[in-house]
């Protein structure tokens, strides 16, 4: 009996050592993720930009980062994924250190004299860091197998959320009077995280690709290295670009967690809206960390698209509930359902992409999917803002729910194209031994 009850926890035993290192690395990175969550406030309150200008810069930087990620994905597939990630993200951290030492010179910029040198450095750091993003995604794929990938990705996901829960609060504390440490803290934790990867994680790309090339009939057959361009791979595997479009719908809806919900809290609860928003954000963090082991264990034998469709149904229910909510306890219920959907969808989308991607193209395909899906994230607040401006935030949640219905239908239609990994391969318990580097 106790063994069954503890299985959601014991499923994390026996993973390859690099997966545990990546978990710790994600905790450290998220713990010091100060600049990103504070970017809007840094640009407006510290460096003198208007809200409209700051929004335009952030949107432009996001689009630029998407293009940089395509280049970064190509580099990651041509060279070492581990060292590509370390190189570009270290350079980004070093730019933040420069920002830290320059911050006293630009800490009181007025709207008439925006701190353009600092703004330029922040954009540069963002773009350089994006060059290393696909390499990190590809490295995680290299270091996991179909039979342990759901568990490994869920552990990494929990690590990020655990670190971010504390990091976001610490960033808010440092922002007003300690801007130096917002930049320096972000940089130092990034460098510490990268040091863990450099010292304790093998560069598995070459070995894994060779193993897959010799295993044409194995459980990783779809991940076998292939030759040809990115476009030839996408043409041969249309499920990947089609999934990216469905993922864009998901991102369109998900972006309203940070945009539409705070607006709704303000419209319904006035001055108390910020406090209620903070409580909902805290609940989301607690539920995500608590439910991840349980849901991953429950989904261990499910195909990714089926599990994601269930997550999409949970999202849809939460969005329509948010649209109907007028009292705070109902919002608590909606966020609980939302958080369950977030766990299911976020973990499984990475697992699905890994299972359908040849090892030779992991960096480029990760970047391409992220670019397409990121477009959905970028336009989400714009479209929702226009709807909310003429109606209300509560009504807009219903429109978001309808979009999510289309995403769920898209996932179910994609199942016709899916070449599934055998459930026993992904759900095997007790045989989670490793990969290169053990």
C-alpha positions, 0 to 999 in steps of 0.5 A: 500500500505504502509503495503505491502511495509513494510512487509519485515521489519514488518515480524520480529515483534512478534517473541519469545523473545529468538530469539531477544536475539539470534540475539543480541548475534550473533551480539556481537559474530561476532563483536569480531570474530577476531582470526578466520579470522586472523588465517592464518596470525597469524600462518605465520606472528606472529608465524613463520610457513610456508604457507604450514605448516599453511595450514596443521594445519588449515586443520587438526584442521578443521577435528578435529573440525568436530570429536569434533562436533559429540561428542558435538552433543551427549552431547547436546542431552543427557544434556542441550543444552544451558549449553553445548554451554555455557560451551564449548564456555566459555572454548574456550574463556578462552583459548584465554584470556591465549593466550592474556597474553602470546602473548607478549612472542611469538610475534616475533617468527622466522621461525626457532623457531615457537611458538608451545605453542601458536599454541597448545593453538589456536588449543585447543581453536578451538577444545573445541569451536567445542564441543559447536557448535551443541548445539547452532544449536540445541538450535535455533531449539528448540526455533523456530517453522515451522511457524516462522523459516525462519524469525527467522533464517534470523534475526540471519543470518543478525545479524552475517553479520552485526557484522562480517562486522565491526569485520573483519575490526577491526581485521585487524586494531588490528592485526599488533600492538595489538595482545593482543586485537585480542585474548582478544577482541574475548574472551570478546565478546564471554563471553558477548554473552554467558552471554546474552544467560545464562540470557535471553534464557530458556533451552527449550530442555526438554519442547519442546521435551515433547510438540512434543511427545504429538503432533503426528499429528501436524505441527511439526510431523517430529520433534517429539522426537524418540528413537534409535541411530543416525544411526537408525534415519538417516536410517529411514530418508535417505533424511538427509544424502543425503542432507548432500552430496548435501550440501557438493557440495555447500560448495565445491563451496562456499569455493572458494569465499575466495580462488579463487576470490582473486587469480583471482583478482591478476591474472587480476588486479595485484597490484590493485587486493587486493583493488578490492577484498575488494570492492567485499567483502564490496558489498557482505556484503551490498547486503546480509544484504539488500536482506535478508528481501526481499528474506525471505518474498518472500520465505515465502510460498516456500518449503525449497528444492525448494527455495534452488534450486533457490539459487543454480541456482543463484550461478551457474549463478554467477560462470559462470559470474565470469569465463567470467568476465574480467572487474570490473563492471561485477564482481560487477554484479556477486557478486550481484547475488552470494550474492542473492544465498548465502542468499537463500541457507544459511538460507533455509538449516538450516530451512530444517534440522530443519524441518526434524530432530527429537528434540531428535537428533538435536545436533547429526544430526546438527554435522553429516551434518556439518561434511559431508558438511565441507569435501566439504569446506575443499577439495574445495580450494585444488581441485580448486588450482590444476585446477587453477595452470594448467589453470587459476582462470577464467577457474576454475570458470567454473568448479566450476559452473559445480559442482554447477549444480550437486548440483541443480540437487541433490536438485531437486531429493531430493524433491521426498523424502521430507516430506514437512511442510505445506506452511501455517505453515511456511508462516503464517503472523501475528501469530508468537507467541512463544515458551518456555520461553515467 
